[in-house]
Amino acid sequence: MVDMPDESHKTPWNIYSVDASDPDAKLVDREHYSTAEIHQIDELMAALAQLRAVEQQLSDASQRYMRLGQTDMKALHFLIVSKNTGTIATAGALAAHLNISTASTTKLLDRLEAHGHILRSPHPKDRRALAISITDKTHAAAVETIGRQHAKRFNAAARLTSQQRDVVTNFLKDMAEEITLGDGQWDGFEEQ
């Protein structure tokens, strides 16, 4: 008797299909859309999911390579941009960017400094603050790994016409506004 391969892992439908996710139209009223329009929107949602998945894989790989967590990587990105723009980075600016407490920022900076990723030096204009900078070695490693991969997004955007870029930009901004958490819907669901 020949064993048949287990195909239960294969999905026969688009997981981002509005019909599969919301078969009773409780979330999305699609009465005024043709089947072709719904299919096209489903394909767009699947493409967005594919982009998010690839970006997550890239983020995970870079974190493993750099042996850092997500917040650490965001901090290093902030420091790279600060360096590239000639801006003096401070713990306060970093805390505001990351939306974390000053105590968490201190722990983050201690950890990054202990592993040779950052340097702290006296601020040239404010005696109360320290200037935070990324080390040359960490900067080079970040640029050659995640930086080089993220830069490829520019190529995809450059292949679009000016009008197409406007459409995509407006779509992404509109989607971000649609899914904002600022409507109070999540109140009461704070992290435990």
C-alpha positions, 0 to 999 in steps of 0.5 A: 500500500502506497502512502498518500502525501498529506495535503491537509496543509495546503490551503484551497482558498485565499486566507485574505479573501473577504468571503472566507474571512467574513462569509456573512458580511458582518464586517464588510458590506460588499453588496455594491461590488462585483465579484471581479472587484472583490477578487481584485481587493482580495489579491491586494490584501494578499499582496500586502500580507506577502509584503508584511511577511517578507519584511518580518522575515527580514527583521527576524533575520537581521535581529538574529544576525545582529543578536538584538531585539526589535526595539534595539534594532529600531534604536540603531536605525534612529542612531543611523539616521541621526548620524546621516543627518548630522543630528545629535541623538540623545536618550530623551530623543530616543525615548520619544522616538521609541515611545518608551520610558526613560528607565527603559531607555537607560537599560536599552542604552546600557545593553547596547553599550555593553555589546559595543553597538553605541558610544555615549559622549558629552553633548557638545551644547547641553551639559545635562545630556549625553550624545548617543552615537552608533559605533562604526562597526555596528553601523557598517553591519546594519547597512550591509544587512538590513539596510541593503535589503530595505534599500531595494524597496526604492527600486520597486517604487522607482519602477512606478510612474509618478501617478502610480506612486501617488495612488499607492501613497494615498492608498497606504495613508488611507489604509493607515487611517482606517485601521488606527487604534485611536478610536477607543475600541481597544480600551480596557485591553491593556497588556497584563 
